[in-house]
Amino acid sequence: MLRIILADAELELIPDTLYGHPSVRSYARRRGRPPERLLLDSSFVHSALRGLPQGERRGRPDLVHVFLLVCLDSILSLQGGLEALVHTRNDEAIFISPQTRLPKNYNRFLGLMETLFERGVVPSEENPLVRLERNMSLEKLLGPLSGTNVTLAEDAAIADPISLFEDVGREVNCIVGGFPHGSFLSPVRDLAAREFSLWKGPLKVWTVASELTTSYKRFIDSGGGG
Amino acid sequence: MLRIILADAELELIPDTLYGHPSVRSYARRRGRPPERLLLDSSFVHSALRGLPQGERRGRPDLVHVFLLVCLDSILSLQGGLEALVHTRNDEAIFISPQTRLPKNYNRFLGLMETLFERGVVPSEENPLVRLERNMSLEKLLGPLSGTNVTLAEDAAIADPISLFEDVGREVNCIVGGFPHGSFLSPVRDLAAREFSLWKGPLKVWTVASELTTSYKRFIDSGGGG
């Protein structure tokens, strides 16, 4: 099993200090929901983010959306070989069943995530395809997972993921930063046994997902690791 | 060079027969633009699509968006080895420079495409990163391209793309259907020398893009075809 953990993802509800900001109030009117039930999205409330600590990297549900589409629709996932998890900057963990048919449309995805933050589970308690758990640090999330933790780090040595999988075996938990730029907030260096890079510069989270899922599939198809 | 051509993509402006439809009028009000300057998006004007021929597959700019993100942000594209092209159901061709920094946010992508349909080029004539040409059938689009045309077809025999690239060489034009389900509208059988499939069932366009770009990169990195 390959697990990809999107860590410190910039996915959060609008912080209460911003409820009174004009761009937030106009966005809430347009969406027809109060600010406390809306996800922070830098495209819609860009000017409000300037007043927020680390505002230049926050409010990126779009990254989570494309990351999850690439993971869940990968051939590896269709074969049952992938688990994608999201850990947020506020230590929420989101568990997504591989059977989930995620909305392709971004605005519907926002609606789904907003319902998830409200109810903790979607579509329903009886059919909990997506679950949210609070107070889940990256350390706590990784704790019960079997296999080797590996971090994708921009400044680490470049390696072919297939060689890495051959080294560490079939049970791998790859930690990928869920933010547009900057560093991990969580202590990934302490949590991962290995780190590597795929390219000499920064990559988008969906590029990393694409490289990891296709490489792991080749590794398994060639009988690697077992 | 690997070219991926998204063919018969469900990307179009709202057809004039729908201008009077209530869902279209309310969407136009919300967007603050007249219907003739808006892209057809099934998520926003779903009920209007019922009255349209082939309405169940039309209005999917979201597919084009994620496809282009996966292509343009791939390592292969960063290495200069990929060209991504879009051909639409109405025989428009969209040429995208690999240097284009596409909006990650879907709503901004819609705005960019709408400006492209209006002006034929974005961001400007001086800096034509994205160009639209009309009256460009798939045949006409493929005509001047060097290399072998290959179609990704759901009902063709499954092949590893690396083996296929080893067979046909480094100059490949892969034709991928840019619609959610159904068949090509263009006569792809007559235009492609080969066809193959990546998996036993239907795949999303971004999954195909992910498989093709990463496989072609492995093919080139291992010295294949040259």
HADDOCK unambig.tbl for C-alpha pairs under 7 A between the chains (distance, minus, plus):
assign (segid A and resid 43 and name CA) (segid B and resid 105 and name CA) 6.96 0.50 0.50
assign (segid A and resid 62 and name CA) (segid B and resid 104 and name CA) 6.71 0.50 0.50
assign (segid A and resid 62 and name CA) (segid B and resid 105 and name CA) 5.99 0.50 0.50
assign (segid A and resid 66 and name CA) (segid B and resid 66 and name CA) 6.92 0.50 0.50
assign (segid A and resid 70 and name CA) (segid B and resid 206 and name CA) 6.77 0.50 0.50
assign (segid A and resid 70 and name CA) (segid B and resid 207 and name CA) 6.54 0.50 0.50
assign (segid A and resid 73 and name CA) (segid B and resid 204 and name CA) 6.64 0.50 0.50
assign (segid A and resid 73 and name CA) (segid B and resid 207 and name CA) 6.31 0.50 0.50
assign (segid A and resid 74 and name CA) (segid B and resid 207 and name CA) 5.55 0.50 0.50
assign (segid A and resid 104 and name CA) (segid B and resid 62 and name CA) 6.70 0.50 0.50
assign (segid A and resid 105 and name CA) (segid B and resid 43 and name CA) 6.96 0.50 0.50
assign (segid A and resid 105 and name CA) (segid B and resid 62 and name CA) 5.97 0.50 0.50
assign (segid A and resid 106 and name CA) (segid B and resid 106 and name CA) 6.23 0.50 0.50
assign (segid A and resid 204 and name CA) (segid B and resid 73 and name CA) 6.62 0.50 0.50
assign (segid A and resid 206 and name CA) (segid B and resid 70 and name CA) 6.76 0.50 0.50
assign (segid A and resid 207 and name CA) (segid B and resid 70 and name CA) 6.52 0.50 0.50
assign (segid A and resid 207 and name CA) (segid B and resid 73 and name CA) 6.29 0.50 0.50
assign (segid A and resid 207 and name CA) (segid B and resid 74 and name CA) 5.54 0.50 0.50
assign (segid A and resid 210 and name CA) (segid B and resid 210 and name CA) 5.49 0.50 0.50
assign (segid A and resid 211 and name CA) (segid B and resid 214 and name CA) 6.48 0.50 0.50
assign (segid A and resid 214 and name CA) (segid B and resid 211 and name CA) 6.47 0.50 0.50
